[in-house]
Amino acid sequence: MIDLKLLRDDPDRVRRSQISRGEDPELVDALLAADATRRAAIATADALRAEQKNVSNAVKTATSDERPAVLARAKELSAQVKAAESERDDAEAAMHAAHLAIGNVIVDGVPAGGEDDFVVLDTVGTPPELAGPKDHLELGETLGLIDMGRGAKVSGSRFYFLTGRGALLQLGLLQLAVREATSAGFTLMIPPVLVKPEVMGGTGFLGAHADEIYHLDDDDLYLVGTSEVPLAGYHSDEILDLSDGPRRYAGWSSCFRREAGSYGKDTRGIIRVHQFDKVEAFLYCRPEDAEAEHQRLLELQRTMLAHIEVPYRVIDVAAGDLGSSAARKYDCEAWVPSQGAYRELTSTSNCTTFQARRLATRYRDENGKPQIAATLNGTLATTRWLVAILENHQRPDGSVRVPSALVPYVGTDVLAPTA
């Protein structure tokens, strides 16, 4: 949820954010109206309750002549209070719905527009010159690393087995991410992958893209698409001590996505699948520290990409492609030779106070007063990275060089075709 004080003090900034996102700016006026109605309803209910209390006290001291009129007024006020409280509750519900309809207010400088309106901030490395590059699936199958056919047989389309050194490659990648994260002060977490509706909703994932999420109807639980979700819920309804700096976590989990909105896209291989593993960085900090922490997360991602030795670029994602919770997002996109294009490997988002406000996660300021914390997240490694590793390090004989940082985990420096 956005800060209502910001809404009241600077509604034009919220309108500009909506326009940059490609969203309806009139939702801002609807929220302002709902806020005013709610506050008026609360004031009316409070005033009537106060009068009711005074009249109730007056009953005790009223004379026999005064008592009938006083009792009649008390009865009248009881009905008025009941009606006013009902109106207040309705106004609260309308206000909540209007509040949820508005995405986070973007950070100044975020590009306006949609998916194709990003700004390239940096390009690192040079795409390899490969004659007729094989794609990651052909390489993975030839090298005995990926089995999509049996994945589909067992679970359906967009499922797979990682086999032999393919499994070792992924585990090594994730362990490398854990090593880097813990060295940078992040606490390793293995969180639940099923969460309650209030946690999934609190992180902002039950809005426009709710159809991407698996829901277990009998249990009313959601399968997470990222460990950002349980880590965001970890400190819900708590007041954190941030006097020594941010709380930093790195969550290792399996992730699940229905990919409902990707019909026909990336159906080959493991670029877009229903289940994958990921190490996700997540942190809580003071709002004034959020932009600096965002840059630190991006640098940690750059460190990981340097380890796998692939060309990549960093983009500033346009407002319309942010998702409702993010105020700014940077993606790192690796070169994929078989597609002749850069594809996303990492994202890191500054969610400012949007998620923490929904989840009631606070900290105490220098005066001891509770304030809403900021939250940020960023991918440190995931299954999709195998695509970039296999394709960029393929060799003419069909083998693949293993990046030196991963050799200790995989047990070889070259993945050769199986007999």
Secondary structure, DSSP 8 states (H G I E B T S, - for coil): ---HHHHHH-HHHHHHHHHHHT--THHHHHHHHHHHHHHHHHHHHHHHHHHHHHHHHHHHH--TTTHHHHHHHHHHHHHHHHHHHHHHHHHHHHHHHHHHTS-----TT---SSTT--EEEEEES-----SS---HHHHHHHTT-EEHHHHHHHH-TT--EE-THHHHHHHHHHHHHHHHHHHTT-EEE---SEE-HHHHHHTT-SSTTGGGS-EETTTTEEE-SSTHHHHHHHTTTEEE--TTS-EEEEEEEEEE---TT-TTSS-STTSS-SEEEEEEEEEEE-GGGHHHHHHHHHHHHHHHHHHHT--EEEEE--GGGS-SS-SEEEEEEEEETTTTEEEEEEEEEE-TTHHHHHHTEEEE-TTS-EEE-EEEEEEEEETTHHHHHHHHTB-TTS-EE--GGGHHHHS-SEE----
